[in-house]
Amino acid sequence: MIGLSALVLWAALIVWGLERTHRRRARRDPAQAGGADGRDRDSARARAELRAAADRPG
């Protein structure tokens, strides 16, 4: 009986933790997870860094 109670408690804690994490992650900004709006911020940043490096003397 104690083993069954421990198993049920363990399963309930796992489900609770997963549900809590899912709810927390669902509130994030959709733009953080990527998107289909066509903007590629990484390539724009890389181009800006390359331009800045080309403008530097040396």
Distance bins in CASP14 RR format, pairs under 12 A and 6 or more apart:
PFRMAT RR
TARGET T0000
AUTHOR 0000-0000-0000
RMODE 2
METHOD distances of the structure
MODEL  1
1 7 0 0 0 0 0 1 0 0 0 0 0
1 8 0 0 0 0 0 1 0 0 0 0 0
2 8 0 0 0 0 0 1 0 0 0 0 0
2 9 0 0 0 0 0 1 0 0 0 0 0
3 9 0 0 0 0 1 0 0 0 0 0 0
3 10 0 0 0 0 1 0 0 0 0 0 0
3 11 0 0 0 0 0 1 0 0 0 0 0
4 10 0 0 0 0 0 1 0 0 0 0 0
4 11 0 0 0 0 0 1 0 0 0 0 0
5 11 0 0 0 0 0 1 0 0 0 0 0
5 12 0 0 0 0 0 1 0 0 0 0 0
6 12 0 0 0 0 0 1 0 0 0 0 0
6 13 0 0 0 0 0 1 0 0 0 0 0
7 13 0 0 0 0 0 1 0 0 0 0 0
7 14 0 0 0 0 0 1 0 0 0 0 0
8 14 0 0 0 0 0 1 0 0 0 0 0
8 15 0 0 0 0 0 1 0 0 0 0 0
9 15 0 0 0 0 0 1 0 0 0 0 0
9 16 0 0 0 0 0 1 0 0 0 0 0
10 16 0 0 0 0 0 1 0 0 0 0 0
10 17 0 0 0 0 0 1 0 0 0 0 0
11 17 0 0 0 0 0 1 0 0 0 0 0
11 18 0 0 0 0 0 1 0 0 0 0 0
12 18 0 0 0 0 0 1 0 0 0 0 0
12 19 0 0 0 0 0 1 0 0 0 0 0
13 19 0 0 0 0 0 1 0 0 0 0 0
13 20 0 0 0 0 0 1 0 0 0 0 0
14 20 0 0 0 0 0 1 0 0 0 0 0
14 21 0 0 0 0 0 1 0 0 0 0 0
15 21 0 0 0 0 0 1 0 0 0 0 0
15 22 0 0 0 0 0 1 0 0 0 0 0
16 22 0 0 0 0 0 1 0 0 0 0 0
16 23 0 0 0 0 0 1 0 0 0 0 0
17 23 0 0 0 0 1 0 0 0 0 0 0
17 24 0 0 0 0 1 0 0 0 0 0 0
17 25 0 0 0 0 0 1 0 0 0 0 0
18 24 0 0 0 0 0 1 0 0 0 0 0
18 25 0 0 0 0 0 1 0 0 0 0 0
19 25 0 0 0 0 0 1 0 0 0 0 0
19 26 0 0 0 0 0 1 0 0 0 0 0
20 26 0 0 0 0 0 1 0 0 0 0 0
20 27 0 0 0 0 0 1 0 0 0 0 0
21 27 0 0 0 0 0 1 0 0 0 0 0
21 28 0 0 0 0 0 1 0 0 0 0 0
22 28 0 0 0 0 0 1 0 0 0 0 0
25 32 0 0 0 0 0 1 0 0 0 0 0
25 33 0 0 0 0 1 0 0 0 0 0 0
26 33 0 0 0 0 0 1 0 0 0 0 0
27 33 0 0 0 0 0 1 0 0 0 0 0
28 34 0 0 0 0 0 1 0 0 0 0 0
29 35 0 0 0 0 0 1 0 0 0 0 0
30 36 0 0 0 0 0 1 0 0 0 0 0
30 37 0 0 0 0 1 0 0 0 0 0 0
31 37 0 0 0 0 1 0 0 0 0 0 0
31 38 0 0 0 0 0 1 0 0 0 0 0
31 39 0 0 0 0 1 0 0 0 0 0 0
31 41 0 0 0 0 1 0 0 0 0 0 0
32 41 0 0 0 0 0 1 0 0 0 0 0
34 40 0 0 0 0 1 0 0 0 0 0 0
34 41 0 0 0 0 1 0 0 0 0 0 0
34 42 0 0 0 0 0 1 0 0 0 0 0
35 41 0 0 0 0 0 1 0 0 0 0 0
38 44 0 0 0 0 0 1 0 0 0 0 0
39 45 0 0 0 0 0 1 0 0 0 0 0
40 46 0 0 0 0 1 0 0 0 0 0 0
40 47 0 0 0 0 1 0 0 0 0 0 0
41 47 0 0 0 0 0 1 0 0 0 0 0
41 48 0 0 0 0 0 1 0 0 0 0 0
42 48 0 0 0 0 0 1 0 0 0 0 0
42 49 0 0 0 0 0 1 0 0 0 0 0
43 49 0 0 0 0 0 1 0 0 0 0 0
43 50 0 0 0 0 0 1 0 0 0 0 0
44 50 0 0 0 0 0 1 0 0 0 0 0
44 51 0 0 0 0 0 1 0 0 0 0 0
45 51 0 0 0 0 0 1 0 0 0 0 0
45 52 0 0 0 0 0 1 0 0 0 0 0
46 52 0 0 0 0 0 1 0 0 0 0 0
46 53 0 0 0 0 0 1 0 0 0 0 0
47 53 0 0 0 0 0 1 0 0 0 0 0
47 54 0 0 0 0 0 1 0 0 0 0 0
48 54 0 0 0 0 0 1 0 0 0 0 0
48 55 0 0 0 0 0 1 0 0 0 0 0
49 55 0 0 0 0 0 1 0 0 0 0 0
49 56 0 0 0 0 0 1 0 0 0 0 0
50 56 0 0 0 0 0 1 0 0 0 0 0
END
